[in-house]
Amino acid sequence: MGVGRTREDLTLVGEGRTAEILSWDEGRVVRLFREEASRAYAQRELGVSRAVHDAGLPSPAVFLAETEDGLVEIDGRFGITMEYIRGPSMLEEVTRRPWRLRSAARTFARIHLLIHACGDATLPSQRERLHLTVERIAKLVGEDVAERILRTLQGLPDGQAVCHGDFHPDNMLMGSEGPVVIDWGPATVGNPAGDVAWTAYLFRHAALPPGTTWARRLLANLIRRLFLRLYLRDYLRESEIRRDEIERWSVPMAALRLGDGIPEEQELLLRIIRRGLGLAEAEGEIG
């Protein structure tokens, strides 16, 4: 149960919206979830992370703690011990060396194709995850809009591909032995076009950190647009998926993103959903 260690005993080596990454033993880190994360949430991510690594995908190895469910518990928070992948993220690499953007986009597309070519991992259903999210946001978007989203989802084809669920350059570490993808918690089995649609949304619209200057915001948006164009060109060249198939997933993926509860993106996501459903927006109306 954390071997008597507290959060203060551990060194922060990275963090995201859902967890901190802290030093553990030699060659290992602990992914320590935020206080609001339940044991069930941590157990799900543990199972998903082990499944994708066992399937041979480029992901960190996972180590079970000597507890009943394999989780570490530190100061009432749950965590997973994992292999420490040393190296910058692809986002950091491109930011420092923008002349490598073309090569990075090619690698990014190649790894996404590799993930989608895998159908051997036992993972939750993409469609079920979307259904549950739409039910959760029904009050926010309105019951009628929620029903329309579900009908849109019903008209989209199933798939059996591994889908990362949050694939972006900050979730790819440039390790000494090649790229390694992290943060597999949202991974599902489903249609890869939906997974690409999620990634495209992030490049186009994901909120930048608070306090980002106007100049940095402009540069970041220029880099993101160029990266997205290069990535999609390479992905579509090697895939049987067409661009219009990806666009058909824009409404369900906007609903999924809305379920993440990011205030800075809420109004935009509601507009994307209503526009995608062909609903005229009343002036001043949000949901």
N, C-alpha and C positions, 0 to 999 in steps of 0.2 A: 504494500500500500504506500508506495513512494519511498520505501526503505527509510522512513523517518525524516526524509528531506522536506523542506518547505520551499515555497516559491522563491524566497530570498536567497536560498542556497544555490540557485541555478542561474546561469548566465543567458540572457536573451540573445538569440542569434538570428531571429526573424519573427515576423508576425503578420497576420492577416485579419480579416473581419471576424472570423470565427474562433481563432486560436493563436496562441503564442508558440513559437518554436524555441525550446530551451535546451542547453547543453545537458547531457546525461552521463553516460559512461563513454569510454574511448570508442570513437567511431559511431556513437549513437546520439540521438536527440529525443526529446519527448515533445510530442504535439499536445499541448495542454489547452483544452477548450475553455472558452470564456465561462464565467460563473453561471450564465443562464442555460448552458447546455446540459441536457439531462444525461443520465447514464445510458438510456436507450439510444440517444443520438450518438454518443461516443461508441457504443457497441456496433451500431450500424456502420459507422465509418471504419471501425476496425475490421469488420467483415468484408467490406468493399475493398479496402486497401490490401488485405491479404489475397483476395480473389484476383485482383488485377495483376499483382506481382506473381502469383502462382501461374497465371495465364501467360507469363513471359513478356508482359508489356514493360516498357522502360519506366519503372517506378521504384521507389525506395523499398528495401526489405523491411518487413514488420516483425517485431519481436514481442512475444506474449510475456506479460508480467506474471509472477507467481501468485496470481489471484484467481478467484473462481471464474471470472470472465476474461482474464488477460489484460484488463485495464490497470493503469496506474491511477492512484488517487492522491492528490496533493492539495492540502488546504481546502478540502471539499470540492475540488475541481477534478474532472476526469481527463486522462491523457493516454496516448498511445506511444510506445517507444518504437523508434524507427531508425533506419540507417541514416547517417549524416552524409548528405551529398554536398561536398565542398565545391563551390564555384558560383559565379554570378548568375542571376536570372537572365534569360534572353532579353528582357526589357532593359536591364542594366547594361548589358553588352551593347545593344543598339544605341542606347542613350549616350554611352561613352564613345562609341565608334560608329557613327551614323553611316559611314561609307560601307559598312557591312550589312546594311539593311537588306539588300537584294539576296545575299546568301542566307541571312537569317530567315527571311520569308520563305525561301525554298525549303530550308530545314523544318520550319514550322509546319508547312503543308505536308512534307514527307512523314513527319511523326503523326500528324492527325490522320493521314491515310493509313498508316500502320495500325493505329488504334482501331479505326473503323473496319479494318480487315480481320480483326479478331472477333470470333463469335463463341469463344470457349469459356468465358468467365460467367460464373453464376452470380448475377446481379439483379437488383430490383428492376421493375418495368418502367421505362420512360413514360409510357402512356398513363400508367397508374399514378406516377408522380405528378404529371400534369393535371390529371383529374382531381387529385387531392388538393393541389394548389388552387385550382379554379374554385372549388367548393369553399376554400378558406377565404378567398378574396371576394366572394359573391356580394357581400354587403357593401364593399368599397366600390365595385364596378356597377352594381345593380343586378338584380336577379335575371332580368331579361338579357343583359349583355353577357352574363356568365353562361346562360343557356346557349347563346349564339357562339361563344368561344368553344363550348363543348361540342356543338354541332360541327364547327370548323375542324376540331380535332378528330371527330369521327370520320370525316372525309379524307383524312390523311392516312397514307399507308403505314402499316407496321414495319418493323425491321428487326433484325437479330444481331446487329452490330453493337460492339461496346462503344458507348458514348461517354466521354469524360464528364460533360455537364458544366464545366467552367474552364474551357480551354482558352488560355491567353498567354502572352509572352512572359508574364510575371510568374506563371505556374510551370515554367520550363527552366530547369537549372542546367547550366552548361558544365557538367561534371567532367572530370579528367578522362573518363572512359566513354564520353558521349552525352547527348542530351538525356535528362531524366525528368519525367513529368511528375508533379506533386499535386496535392490537394484533390484526391480522388473521391472525396466524400459524396458529391452529387452524382457519381457515375451510375449509369443504367444500361440496360440493353434496349435498343430501339432503332429508330431510323436516323442514320447519320446526317441526313439533310437538316434535321432539327438541331443537331449538335453544331453544325456549321452555322445555322441561323443564329444560334446563341452567341457564338464567337463573333459573327459579323455585327450583331447588336453592340457588343462590348467595344469593338473598335470604333463604331460610329457614335455611340452615345454615352458610354459609361462615365459617370461623374469623376472628375479629377479631384485629388485631395483638397480639402478646404485650405484657403490661403495661397493657392497656386497663383502666381502673378500672371498678368495679362500676356506678357511676352512668352512665358513658359507654356501657358495654355494654348497660344497660337502655334508654337513649335510642336507641342505634343499632338495637337489635332492634325497638323500637316503630316507628321510622321505616321500617325495612326491610319490616315486615309491612304497614304502611299503603301504602307505595309499591308493593309487589307486588300488593296487592288492586286498586289503582287502575289499574296498568299492565295487568293481566290483563283487567280489565273493558273497557278501551278496545281492547286487542288482539283479544279474542274478539268484540267488537261488530263490528269491521271485517273479520274473517277468517272463512273457512269452517271453520276448525278448531274442534273442540269441546273442552271442558275434559277430558273423559274420554280423548280422544286424547293429550293432553299427559301425563296421568298414566300412560298405558301405556308411556311412554318413561322412567319414573323409574328402573327397574332398569338398563337400559343406560347411562344418563347417570351413575348412581352408580358403575358400574364404570369409566366413563371418568374420572371424578373420582378414583377410587381409584388409577388409573394415574398421576396427577400426584404421588403420594407425599407428601401433606401429613399429617404425623403427627397433628396435632390433630383431624383429621377421620376417621381410619382406622376407629376402632371404630364410629362413627356410620354410616359408609358401609357397613360390613359388615352392620350391623343392617338398614339400608334394603334392601340386596340380599336378605338372607335373608327378611325380611318380605314383600318384593315377590314373591318366588318361592314364598311359602307354606310356608317351611321353619320348623319350630319350633326355636327356639334352645335348645340345651342350656345349663344354668346355667353361667355362667363362660366359655362358648364365644365366641370372637371370629370365627374364620374357618371 
